[in-house]
């Protein structure tokens, strides 16, 4: 951690209102990520983490689930799975949920908040298109908190976007806010899920489902160990990798981890087209409220919903 973050941990002071902003490019494409649901063994503990560490608000509760979000928009559902074992990282499942800040300043404010509240962070990266911080929730679900660089600054060549993994300039980010006090009073209204990154057993099978059947476009070529797919020229809405899960089979629904995530389309015709491609490729498609649902080759449910 940089000296500036260390200083923030030691500092004292009051809080100021966090900046709010509208959702960005990632959520204005023809198809984008809507929400996600996690099966959790200790709902109270995990809820407290997302409220305190990320700043999400509780929007609804039932006997077996809690819905959290930002700006009144539901982003994450926590589903009680009593006595569930933690899903092993060598199995198919969630690699991380990536929460997209509306801008770099909000990322800076959250970083100071993480320092003040001693949120354990596991990694930092400059990915050319974005600046990212990595961590895990109390049950080992991977998270990314990131801010995009302007899309006009992304470099594309022959349909491939430049995305590297470089050292993150934390000090430059923190220059955008004060490190003397915690000014992050909750998730900004424009916070959304920018992308979902999955562990899978086979990249080719993942491409057939998420690319061919769901109609997402590859943005990082034809790598054997990973795939990055998107709608509308975003760097990626869905990522797949086999880094620790090559050959993994069907997931165990009795374990914790990702239960479902949703892709939202800006019009019903897009959902209809996605459903038709899925059925045409032999996938089972079930009707749900506001859309349809299908299951990927490893048992993760994907909801296709209509809604801007």
Secondary structure as the mmCIF struct_conf table of DSSP 4:
data_model
#
loop_
_struct_conf.conf_type_id
_struct_conf.id
_struct_conf.beg_label_comp_id
_struct_conf.beg_label_asym_id
_struct_conf.beg_label_seq_id
_struct_conf.end_label_comp_id
_struct_conf.end_label_asym_id
_struct_conf.end_label_seq_id
HELX_RH_AL_P HELX_RH_AL_P1 UNK A 3 UNK A 10
HELX_LH_PP_P HELX_LH_PP_P1 UNK A 17 UNK A 19
HELX_RH_3T_P HELX_RH_3T_P1 UNK A 25 UNK A 27
BEND BEND1 UNK A 28 UNK A 30
STRN STRN1 UNK A 31 UNK A 40
BEND BEND2 UNK A 41 UNK A 41
HELX_RH_AL_P HELX_RH_AL_P2 UNK A 43 UNK A 49
HELX_RH_PI_P HELX_RH_PI_P1 UNK A 50 UNK A 54
STRN STRN2 UNK A 57 UNK A 61
BEND BEND3 UNK A 63 UNK A 64
STRN STRN3 UNK A 65 UNK A 70
TURN_TY1_P TURN_TY1_P1 UNK A 71 UNK A 72
STRN STRN4 UNK A 73 UNK A 80
TURN_TY1_P TURN_TY1_P2 UNK A 82 UNK A 83
HELX_LH_PP_P HELX_LH_PP_P2 UNK A 84 UNK A 88
TURN_TY1_P TURN_TY1_P3 UNK A 89 UNK A 90
BEND BEND4 UNK A 91 UNK A 92
STRN STRN5 UNK A 93 UNK A 100
HELX_LH_PP_P HELX_LH_PP_P3 UNK A 101 UNK A 101
BEND BEND5 UNK A 102 UNK A 103
HELX_RH_AL_P HELX_RH_AL_P3 UNK A 104 UNK A 116
TURN_TY1_P TURN_TY1_P4 UNK A 117 UNK A 118
STRN STRN6 UNK A 123 UNK A 126
BEND BEND6 UNK A 128 UNK A 129
STRN STRN7 UNK A 130 UNK A 136
TURN_TY1_P TURN_TY1_P5 UNK A 138 UNK A 139
STRN STRN8 UNK A 142 UNK A 148
HELX_LH_PP_P HELX_LH_PP_P4 UNK A 149 UNK A 150
HELX_RH_3T_P HELX_RH_3T_P2 UNK A 151 UNK A 153
STRN STRN9 UNK A 156 UNK A 157
TURN_TY1_P TURN_TY1_P6 UNK A 158 UNK A 159
STRN STRN10 UNK A 160 UNK A 161
STRN STRN11 UNK A 166 UNK A 166
HELX_RH_AL_P HELX_RH_AL_P4 UNK A 170 UNK A 174
TURN_TY1_P TURN_TY1_P7 UNK A 175 UNK A 176
BEND BEND7 UNK A 177 UNK A 177
BEND BEND8 UNK A 179 UNK A 181
BEND BEND9 UNK A 186 UNK A 186
TURN_TY1_P TURN_TY1_P8 UNK A 189 UNK A 190
STRN STRN12 UNK A 192 UNK A 199
BEND BEND10 UNK A 201 UNK A 201
HELX_RH_AL_P HELX_RH_AL_P5 UNK A 203 UNK A 206
HELX_RH_PI_P HELX_RH_PI_P2 UNK A 207 UNK A 213
TURN_TY1_P TURN_TY1_P9 UNK A 214 UNK A 214
HELX_LH_PP_P HELX_LH_PP_P5 UNK A 216 UNK A 216
STRN STRN13 UNK A 217 UNK A 218
BEND BEND11 UNK A 219 UNK A 220
BEND BEND12 UNK A 224 UNK A 225
STRN STRN14 UNK A 226 UNK A 230
BEND BEND13 UNK A 231 UNK A 231
TURN_TY1_P TURN_TY1_P10 UNK A 232 UNK A 233
BEND BEND14 UNK A 235 UNK A 235
BEND BEND15 UNK A 237 UNK A 237
STRN STRN15 UNK A 238 UNK A 241
TURN_TY1_P TURN_TY1_P11 UNK A 243 UNK A 247
TURN_TY1_P TURN_TY1_P12 UNK A 253 UNK A 254
BEND BEND16 UNK A 255 UNK A 256
STRN STRN16 UNK A 257 UNK A 265
BEND BEND17 UNK A 266 UNK A 267
HELX_RH_AL_P HELX_RH_AL_P6 UNK A 268 UNK A 280
TURN_TY1_P TURN_TY1_P13 UNK A 281 UNK A 282
STRN STRN17 UNK A 286 UNK A 288
TURN_TY1_P TURN_TY1_P14 UNK A 289 UNK A 290
STRN STRN18 UNK A 291 UNK A 295
TURN_TY1_P TURN_TY1_P15 UNK A 297 UNK A 298
BEND BEND18 UNK A 299 UNK A 299
STRN STRN19 UNK A 301 UNK A 306
#
